């Protein structure tokens, strides 16, 4: 999701990223309104897309702010036409707000926040339209159209809130359903059960949209077909993500860590370090003095220092702030450390002795080989 999105700024300290599918939304709105043979202009179509954008931003900020209150930190928000994804960091220490709450209760509160924001906005905008702008004709079709932006604000937020309450993963209603299921089963089983409901509902949403299209051709029907498609794809992605996360939780670092690796000394010169780096596939190196690890350094750091300052010593360039892990720590924990702290290497220690390293470079390769080896062992046991 991050690879298919671009950063557009920060809101309340949370990075906001725009998914590329918003480009398709712009094209979709233009084609839908052209089919109605109205007098829409490019500026009004863009304004309607901005209405969708603003509604989605406020929807996701509802999730992020409630997550913060529940002790979770929102790292980033990825905006999609149907809502978005809020990426949460490691839990904060238990506080007065989240003390005594089960994880499933926390998940329900976070999930329901987005639809509540949209429905509240729809009610507020509807009251404004009925009270001060009755010429907007709140109940006139098409409900969502670039020539009627005030009416579109009401119905777009109401539609987003209601649609996200569908009990189908990855909609917010699906998250609520998964949280309820997780009281009696593990997270992967709960996700799969919620996804199975999504697989049943998505074709139904598409069929309803097609029927409306044949009856009247309103853009509302185009929107239903598009959202049904997103629901179908999103359910499959979320199921794979849940399975992958479960694997990460069960794999220990000792299963995938590099045990044959090169180290550098703080007394090595940068030219000597670069010469050693040439003869290894590593991009990142632990810096060890005696038996103690004192820092980390990358090939990039070495090259940059040589270009800017000439030859020097590793100790003047190495990063003295780093995370360490143990053999029995899960791969999921290592991923969280690498991503949340923007690290490229995690040393693995045992009794204060360096026994391995984990790098982004080797993780995916190791995971692929580990999956194949487990598959072969399972087939051997079944034969």
N, C-alpha and C positions, 0 to 999 in steps of 0.2 A: 504494500500500500504506500509506504514512504517513497519507494522508487518511482511510482507513477503519480507523484504529487510534487508541487513546488511550494516553498515557504512564501507567505504573503504578509507576515507580520506577527505581532504578539498581542494578546488580549488577556489582561489580568495575569501577566507573566507566563501565559501558556502559548506555545508556538502554534500558529494556525497555518495549515497547509491546504492547498486547493488541488483536488484530484482532477485528472485530465478529463473525466467524464462530464465536467461542467461545460466543456467545449461542445460535446454532443447535445447537452441540454439546450444550448444556444441555437444550434441547428434544428433541434426538435421543435422548439417553440416557434421558430420562423416558418418551418414547413407546416406545422399544425395551423398557424394563423393564415398562412397563404391558402391553405385548402378551404378556409372559410370565405375567401374572397372579400376580406374586409379592407379597411384603409390603414392598416398598421404601418408604422414607419420603423426603420432600424433603431432609432433612439427609444421608441416605446417598447420594442421587443427587448432591447438591452435593459430598460428599466424593469420589465417584468422578471428578467433573469436576476437582477439585483434584489428584487423582492424575495425570490426563492433563496438567493444567497444569504440575505439577512435573516430570513426565517430559520435556515439551517444553522447559521452561526449561533443564534440565540438558543436554539434547541440543544446544540452541543455544549454551550456554556452552562446550561442548566445541569447537564451531566457532570461537567468539570467542577462546578462550585459545590454541588452536593457530594461529589467524590472527595473533595478537599475536606469538607465537614466530617466525612466518615473516616478520615485518616489516610486517604490515598492522594497521591500527587498526580495531577494530569500533566504529562510531559508534552503532549501534542494533540491537536485536533485535526483530523483529516476530513475535509468537507466533501460529501457526495450529494448528488441531487436529491436522494431519498432521506437524508439525515446526515450521517457521518460516523466517524469512529474516533473515540476518545482513548488515546493510549495512556495507560496508567502506570506509574512507577511503583517501586516497593512501598509497602505500607509504612506509615509513620507510627511512632509509639502510640499506644492506646491512650486516649484522653477522655475527658469527661463526656464528650459527645458520643464516642463510639464504644465506650466501655460496656461490656456485657452483651453486645450484639453479635449474633451469629453471622458468618459470612453471607448466608443466603438472604438474611434480612438487609444487610448492607447492599447487596447486589440489587434487590428490589427497589430500595430507595433511590439508588443511582439511576437505574433504568427508567423509572417512572418520571424522573425529573424533566427529561426532554419533552415528552408529550404534554406534561402539565404546563410548561412554558408556552408551547404553541397554542394550546387550547385557551390559556389565559389571554394571550395576545389576540386570538380570534374574537373572543368575547369583548375585549376592550375596544378593538377596532370596529366590531359590529355595533357596539353602543354608540361610538362616535359617528359612524355612517348614518344610523337611524336617527340620531339626535340632531346632527348638524348638516349632514349631506344626504338628504333623502333622494336627491336626484341621481345618486349612484345606483339606485334600484338593486338593493342587496339580493333579492330573490330572483333576478332575471338571468336567464341563460344567454351566453356562456358564463358560468360562474367565475372562470379564470380567463382573463383576456387583457392584452396590453392596452386596449382602449379604455379599460375600466380598472385602473390600478388600485383604487381604494377598495373596490369590491374584491379584487384579487388578493389583497393583503388578508382580508377576512377568511376567504375560502381556502387560500393556500395554507395558512396556518392551521385551520381546522382540518384540512385534508392531511397535512403532515402529522399532526397530533394523532388523528384517528388511525391513519395507515400504520404508524409506528406502534400502535397498541395491538396490532394483529398478533395473535399468539403463534408467531412463526419466526424462527431464528433466521437472520440476525436482527430482526426488528426488536424494538424495546419490549414489546409484548412477549417475544420469544425469549429474551433475556429473563424476564420475570418468570415465565414458565420453566426455563431451565433452572432458575434459582429454587423454585418449588420442587422440581424433580431431584435436585441435588441434596435435598434433605434425606432421601432414601437410597441414593446411588452415587457412584463416583462422577466426576465432572465430565468425562468422555461419554459415559452412558447417558447422562442428562442432556448433553449437547446433541447426541445422535437422536434422542427421542424428540427434542425440540425441532431439529432439522427435518425429521421425517414429516412433521406437521407442515413445515414450510414447503416441502416437496409436494404436498397435497394441495396447499392453498395457492401456490404460485400459478399453476395452470388454471385454477378457477378464476383468479384475478384477471389473467390474460383473456379468458373466454368472455368474462363479463365486459371487459373493455372492448372486445371485438363486437359483441352484441350491441353495445351502446353506439359504437362507430357506425354500424350498419343502419341503426335506427335514426340517428341524428347527425353524426359526424362532428360532434362537439369536441374541442380539444381535451375536455375532461376524459374522454374515452381513450385518446392517444396516450394521455398520462397514465391511465390504468394499465394499458398494455406495456408501456415502458417500465413502470414500477414492478409489474409482475415478472418481467424479464430480469430486472435487478435483484429481485427477491430470490429467484431461482439460482442465479449465479452466486449471490452472496451466501446462501445457505451452504452450497458446496465448498466455498472457500473457508467458511467458518468451521465446518466439520473437519476439514483437513488441518486447519490451524489447531483445533482442540486436540486432535490425535497427535500432532507434532509436539504440542506442549506437554502432553502426557509422557511421550517418549523422553523429552528433555528432563522431566522430573525423575524418571527412573534410571537414567544413565548417570553414572558417577564419573568424575573427572579422571580417575585412574583408568577408565575404559578407553579414553580418547586422548589423553595428554601425551605430548612428545617427551620421550625419555632419552632420546639421543639428540642432543642439542649443543650448540656452541655458546660459550659465555665469554664475557670480556672482563678485564680488570680496570679499575678506575685509573690505574697507572699506565694503561696502554695509550699510545698516541693515536690520534684520529686516523692517521695514515695506516698504522698497523691494524686498527680496527676495521678500516675499509678493506684492507687486503684480506683479512680473515672473513669478512662478509662476502667477498667475491666467491669464496669457495664453499658457501652454504646456501641453501634455499630459504633460510630464515630472513625475515624482514625486521624482526625485533629480537633484542638480546638482553638477557639478564646481566647485570654488572655485579660481580662477586669479588669481595675482598676476604681472603682466607676462606672460611666456611660460611661467611655471612653475606647475604644479598644486600646491596646498598643502593641499587638503582636499576633503571631500565633505559635502553636507548634503541633507536631505530636507524635503519640505513638512511632514511631521509634526513634525520637529525645530523648524522655524521656528514653527509654530503653538503647540507646547508651550512654547517659550521666551517667546513673546509673552504667553501666558496667565499664566505663572508669574512672569516677571520684567519684563514690559513691553518696550519697544523697546530694542534694543541693536545690536551689530554681529555680522555673520556670523562673524567670526573667533573670537568667544567661544563660539559654539555648534557650529561645524563639527567634524567628525571628522577628526583629523589622521592617523589610521592607516587606510590603504587599500591595496588591491592594484592593480597595473597589469598590463596584458597588451600583447602586440604584435599586429600585423595577422595574422601567419601562425600565431598560436596557435590550437589547435583549440577548437571550441565545447564539446567535452567537458571540456577543461581549465577553461574559464570557468565551466561548471556546477559543477565540483568546488570552485572557489574560492568561488562564490556560496553553495553549500550548506554546505561545511565550516566557513566562517568567518562564516556568517550575514550576508552582505553583500547590499546591494540594488543596487549599481552597481559596475562595473569600468571604469575609464578605459583607453582604447587609445592607446598612445603610439608615436611613431616619431621616432628621433633626439631623444629627450627632449621632443618636442612633442606636445601633445594633438591627436589626429586623429579620435577617435570615442569613443563610450561604449556599453557593454553594460549593460542593466538587465533585471531580471526581467519588468518590464512589457512590454518589446518583444520578448523572446526567442521566446515561443511564436507570437506574431503573425508575426514574421519567418520563423520556421521553416516555418510553414504556407505563406506566400507563396513561399518558396524552393523548397519541394517542388513546388508547382504550376508554377512557372517551369521547373524541371528536367523535369517531366513533359511540358510543352508543347514544350520544345526536343527531347526524345527523340521525341515523336510527329512533329514536323516533320522530323527526320532520317530516320525510318522511312517517311514518306510519299513 
